[in-house]
Protein backbone atom coordinates (compact mmCIF):
# COMPACT_ATOMS: atom_id res chain seq x y z
CA UNK A 1 0.00 0.00 0.00
CA UNK A 2 2.93 2.32 0.48
CA UNK A 3 3.41 2.82 -3.25
CA UNK A 4 -0.13 4.20 -3.51
CA UNK A 5 0.34 6.71 -0.69
CA UNK A 6 0.70 9.75 -3.03
CA UNK A 7 -2.78 10.87 -4.07
CA UNK A 8 -1.89 11.43 -7.72
CA UNK A 9 -1.05 7.72 -8.22
CA UNK A 10 -4.43 6.66 -6.87
CA UNK A 11 -6.25 9.26 -8.98
CA UNK A 12 -4.45 8.17 -12.16
CA UNK A 13 -5.27 4.51 -11.55
CA UNK A 14 -8.95 5.21 -10.88
CA UNK A 15 -9.13 7.51 -13.93
CA UNK A 16 -7.72 4.76 -16.17
CA UNK A 17 -10.25 2.25 -14.87
CA UNK A 18 -13.08 4.78 -15.27
CA UNK A 19 -12.10 5.45 -18.89
CA UNK A 20 -11.90 1.72 -19.55
CA UNK A 21 -15.33 1.23 -17.98
CA UNK A 22 -16.79 4.02 -20.09
CA UNK A 23 -15.18 2.56 -23.21
CA UNK A 24 -16.77 -0.84 -22.57
CA UNK A 25 -20.25 0.56 -21.88
CA UNK A 26 -20.45 3.39 -24.41
CA UNK A 27 -18.33 2.26 -27.35
CA UNK A 28 -18.19 -1.53 -27.25
CA UNK A 29 -21.64 -2.04 -25.66
CA UNK A 30 -20.20 -5.06 -23.88
CA UNK A 31 -22.13 -5.77 -20.70
CA UNK A 32 -19.78 -8.48 -19.42
CA UNK A 33 -16.60 -6.37 -19.48
CA UNK A 34 -18.61 -3.31 -18.52
CA UNK A 35 -19.72 -5.01 -15.31
CA UNK A 36 -16.22 -6.29 -14.57
CA UNK A 37 -14.67 -2.85 -15.01
CA UNK A 38 -17.50 -1.23 -13.02
CA UNK A 39 -16.82 -3.66 -10.18
CA UNK A 40 -13.08 -2.91 -10.40
CA UNK A 41 -13.87 0.80 -10.34
CA UNK A 42 -16.10 0.45 -7.28
CA UNK A 43 -13.47 -1.64 -5.49
CA UNK A 44 -10.74 0.85 -6.40
CA UNK A 45 -12.73 3.82 -5.13
CA UNK A 46 -13.47 1.98 -1.88
CA UNK A 47 -9.87 0.82 -1.42
CA UNK A 48 -7.99 3.94 -2.51
CA UNK A 49 -10.25 6.75 -1.30
CA UNK A 50 -12.84 5.67 1.26
CA UNK A 51 -10.89 3.09 3.28
CA UNK A 52 -7.29 4.06 2.45
CA UNK A 53 -6.39 5.81 5.70
CA UNK A 54 -7.73 2.92 7.79
CA UNK A 55 -5.55 0.46 5.89
CA UNK A 56 -2.46 2.65 6.33
CA UNK A 57 -3.06 2.92 10.05
CA UNK A 58 -3.43 -0.82 10.58
CA UNK A 59 -0.67 -2.57 12.45
CA UNK A 60 -0.14 -6.18 13.52
CA UNK A 61 -2.74 -5.81 16.25
CA UNK A 62 -0.35 -3.83 18.41
CA UNK A 63 -1.22 -0.33 19.53
CA UNK A 64 0.97 2.48 18.26
CA UNK A 65 3.42 3.80 20.80
Secondary structure, 3 states (H helix, E strand, C coil): CHHHCCHHHHHHHHHHHHHHHHHHHHHHCCHHHHHHHHHHHHHHHHHHHHCHHHHHHCCCCCCCC
